[in-house]
Amino acid sequence: MPIAVEHANKCKYANEEHTAIDLSVKFSHINEEISFTASINDSEPHGVEIYHRAMNGEFGPIAEYQPITYTIEQLAALARQRRDVLLKESDFSQLPDIPQATSLLWVPYRQALRDVPQQPGFPSTIDWPTQPN
């Protein structure tokens, strides 16, 4: 059964290429409007259909794409979040039942992650360390 759209609005291009559109959609099978990204390259037919309907003006004008801009503080917070996730993912390497040779391979990587905020150019430019093999 095709997915029915009751209405859609707040259309805005999701990228510079205009191949995707963010919009607010009320589907007949959902009790509220939801945010949805319709794309000409969508793997689901309803995503492609909604994209074409929006491009044909059925849901009103489409606002231009506005790239997201971050403050230095926001960039630093995002970088620290990524660093913290990478550290957590490598915590296994410091467990007592891990062979010492394996554990030692991860020490420089983990230290490099801790040192990320001290890199020149942080947070605008970050040279992320590579995990050991």
C-alpha positions as CSV (number, residue, x, y, z in Angstrom):
1,M,0.0,0.0,0.0
2,P,1.4,3.4,-1.0
3,I,2.3,5.9,1.8
4,A,-0.2,8.7,1.7
5,V,0.8,12.3,2.5
6,E,-2.0,14.4,3.9
7,H,0.0,17.6,3.7
8,A,3.6,19.0,3.9
9,N,5.1,22.4,4.4
10,K,8.3,24.2,5.6
11,C,10.2,23.1,2.6
12,K,14.0,23.8,2.5
13,Y,16.8,22.4,0.4
14,A,18.9,20.1,2.5
15,N,22.0,20.4,0.4
16,E,23.7,22.8,-2.1
17,E,23.0,20.4,-5.0
18,H,19.2,20.6,-4.4
19,T,18.9,16.8,-4.5
20,A,17.3,16.6,-1.1
21,I,14.5,18.7,0.6
22,D,13.8,18.9,4.3
23,L,10.1,19.4,5.1
24,S,7.5,18.8,7.7
25,V,5.1,16.0,6.6
26,K,1.8,14.7,7.9
27,F,1.5,11.1,6.7
28,S,-1.9,9.5,7.0
29,H,-0.6,6.6,9.1
30,I,1.1,8.9,11.7
31,N,-0.9,11.1,14.1
32,E,1.4,14.1,13.9
33,E,3.6,16.1,11.5
34,I,7.2,14.8,11.4
35,S,10.4,16.1,9.9
36,F,11.3,14.3,6.8
37,T,14.0,14.5,4.2
38,A,12.9,13.7,0.6
39,S,15.5,12.9,-1.9
40,I,15.7,12.3,-5.6
41,N,18.1,9.5,-4.7
42,D,16.0,8.0,-1.9
43,S,15.9,4.2,-1.8
44,E,12.2,4.4,-0.9
45,P,9.7,5.3,-3.6
46,H,7.7,7.6,-1.3
47,G,10.8,9.7,-0.6
48,V,11.4,10.2,-4.3
49,E,7.6,11.0,-4.9
50,I,7.6,13.6,-2.1
51,Y,10.8,15.1,-3.5
52,H,9.1,15.5,-7.0
53,R,5.9,16.8,-5.5
54,A,7.8,19.4,-3.5
55,M,9.9,20.4,-6.6
56,N,6.6,20.8,-8.5
57,G,5.5,23.4,-5.9
58,E,2.7,21.3,-4.4
59,F,3.9,22.0,-0.8
60,G,4.8,25.7,-1.3
61,P,8.1,27.5,-2.0
62,I,11.4,25.8,-1.2
63,A,13.8,27.9,0.9
64,E,17.4,27.9,-0.1
65,Y,20.0,25.7,1.6
66,Q,21.6,27.3,4.6
67,P,24.8,25.6,5.7
68,I,25.1,25.1,9.5
69,T,27.7,27.3,11.1
70,Y,29.2,26.6,14.5
71,T,30.9,28.9,17.0
72,I,34.4,28.0,18.1
73,E,32.9,26.9,21.4
74,Q,30.4,24.6,19.6
75,L,33.2,23.1,17.4
76,A,35.3,22.5,20.5
77,A,32.4,20.7,22.3
78,L,31.7,18.5,19.3
79,A,35.4,17.6,19.0
80,R,35.6,16.7,22.7
81,Q,32.5,14.6,22.3
82,R,34.0,12.7,19.4
83,R,37.3,12.3,21.3
84,D,35.4,11.0,24.4
85,V,33.6,8.4,22.2
86,L,36.9,7.3,20.7
87,L,38.5,6.9,24.1
88,K,35.5,4.9,25.4
89,E,35.7,2.7,22.3
90,S,39.3,2.0,23.1
91,D,38.8,1.3,26.9
92,F,38.9,-2.4,26.2
93,S,42.6,-2.1,25.5
94,Q,43.4,-1.2,29.1
95,L,41.5,-4.2,30.7
96,P,43.7,-6.5,32.9
97,D,42.9,-9.6,30.7
98,I,44.3,-7.9,27.5
99,P,47.8,-9.1,26.6
100,Q,50.3,-6.4,27.6
101,A,51.7,-6.2,24.1
102,T,48.2,-5.3,22.8
103,S,47.6,-2.9,25.6
104,L,50.9,-1.1,24.9
105,L,49.9,-0.6,21.2
106,W,46.9,1.5,22.3
107,V,48.7,3.7,24.8
108,P,50.1,6.2,22.2
109,Y,46.7,6.4,20.5
110,R,44.8,7.1,23.7
111,Q,47.4,9.7,24.7
112,A,47.1,11.4,21.2
113,L,43.3,11.5,21.7
114,R,43.8,13.2,25.1
115,D,46.1,15.7,23.4
116,V,43.7,16.6,20.6
117,P,42.6,19.9,22.4
118,Q,46.3,21.0,22.5
119,Q,46.8,20.7,18.8
120,P,47.5,23.9,16.9
121,G,44.3,25.0,15.1
122,F,42.0,23.2,17.5
123,P,39.0,23.1,17.1
124,S,38.8,24.2,13.5
125,T,41.5,21.9,12.3
126,I,42.1,18.5,13.9
127,D,44.5,15.7,13.0
128,W,42.7,12.7,14.4
129,P,45.1,9.9,15.5
130,T,44.8,6.5,13.7
131,Q,43.8,3.5,15.7
132,P,46.4,0.7,16.0
133,N,45.8,-2.5,14.0
